[in-house]
Amino acid sequence: RKVLWIMAKYYIKYKNEKQKIFLNANFGVEVIEIDDAEEIDNVLKNISNKKRTTIFMSDEIASFSEDIVKKYRRDKNIKIMIISWGEKWKEQKKLIM
């Protein structure tokens, strides 16, 4: 008997975010756009009830959430992947352009 595991994947980003990342519907990722980083905990609360959830977000947005550490750090159904757009990204971007 084969078991099919369905995983929900989300990318939380600022509505006007300029960084391009290839996480979209073509890869089975639902993109959630927010206007204000203060909304992050509400968004996490709304999507955290699904089993086997992976959430991608920038380090900047993640810094506004208290719940990432308090509620979701030990939750086995949720994996939060924080994407860093730090200095290395800026250096690589300069080399590419």
Protein Blocks (a to p, Z undefined) as FASTA:
>chain_A
ZZdddddddddddfklcbdcdddfknopacdddfbfklmmmmmmmmmmpghiaddddfkl
mmmpmklmmmmmmmmkbccddddfbfklmmmmmmmZZ
